[in-house]
Amino acid sequence: MNIKRFDDYSSMSSYGCKISIDLIKKKPNSLVSVATGNSTIGLYKEFKKYSTDNHDFFSKVRILKLDEWLIGSKTDKVGFCEQYIKSNILKPLNINSDRYISYNANTKNPDVECVRVYEVIKNTGPIDLCILGLGKNGHLGFIEPRAPLYIKPYVAELSKESQNHEMVLNENMIYKSGFTLSINQILSSKKIIIFISGKGKEKAKADLLSGDISTDCPASFLWLHKNVECLISN
């Protein structure tokens, strides 16, 4: 794992953008798995800036959603990660629907939805670049601490931290389940960049950087991958 520390969030985001751009230059139709949240939003803003002067740069890039809260079929509410990705990635970079792989948060059959996403990835993958953020409890996506390790996308039982994430904090109900890529799929990516920033992550960061691999800190499994950039901002 290549660990790099930055004095500020902006510098971390700019460096992450440079790494990503270099990869996409080599493979314009790269499959990029994207995480949502505050740790990665700076990267996506850098992508937008770059595309302003390089209009067609992202014209072949394919986007894969890392995770999503399971809302259920009794509402037409759009997925929370879906809204984030559409606003900060798809629309600014002109990524159309045929280059976007997403979970349907309103599905009646979540297990079937997991199979569908798995088949799409199997037929169009592997993931060229996996962009991650570190959860306050050490999770990656919705791969929660002490949960079983799966090979394919699955419906996860969410921790209290995920149930009370700021993206869903003002909702009138608690979402207890969510879709996520598996640790196997993340580790099958050709390159991984994890962004670490924000308050309340001191223990998770220490657990990750210790090098001890345990389901207590799902992010620690990144040590098993040979091409990980771990970017940390103060």
Number of C-alpha atoms within 10 A of each C-alpha: 16 11 11 12 14 14 10 12 21 14 16 24 24 17 16 24 19 15 12 20 17 10 15 20 12 9 13 16 17 20 25 26 23 21 26 24 17 14 22 23 18 21 25 21 17 17 24 20 13 17 17 12 9 10 12 12 18 21 15 17 19 24 25 22 22 26 29 25 27 21 23 18 13 9 9 10 11 12 19 17 23 20 13 16 23 16 12 19 20 19 12 17 23 18 18 15 11 8 17 17 18 22 25 22 25 18 15 13 11 19 13 12 20 19 14 15 21 19 13 12 17 11 9 11 16 16 23 19 23 24 22 24 25 25 27 19 23 25 23 28 28 27 30 25 18 12 15 11 13 13 12 16 24 23 21 23 17 20 18 12 13 25 19 16 14 12 15 16 13 10 10 7 10 14 19 16 19 23 28 24 27 24 22 14 18 25 20 17 21 15 20 26 21 23 25 26 22 16 8 11 16 15 13 22 21 12 20 21 16 10 14 13 17 14 18 17 25 27 29 22 19 23 17 12 15 13 16 20 19 20 22 22 18 12
